[in-house]
Amino acid sequence: MTVSLPLVFVLGLIAWGAIKFLGVRTWVVVVVALFGFLLSQTFMAPAIDSGTRSGVDVINGSHD
């Protein structure tokens, strides 16, 4: 069974959990999110995209 959730929703749940249960400050979550957006505009973006897709394929169990 494959469940399709928007990435923003999943990251929001992780951020909420980190703030609520781990005591992470809200400003740290905001800085990490902004750093991610800035990093996506660099030469590292294709490597990050490839790694993310490979990880999702491993978790879903779909191998080509």
Secondary structure, 3 states (H helix, E strand, C coil): CCCCCCHHHHHHHHHHHHHHHCCCCHHHHHHHHHHHHHHCCCCCHHHHHHHHHHHHHHHHCCCC
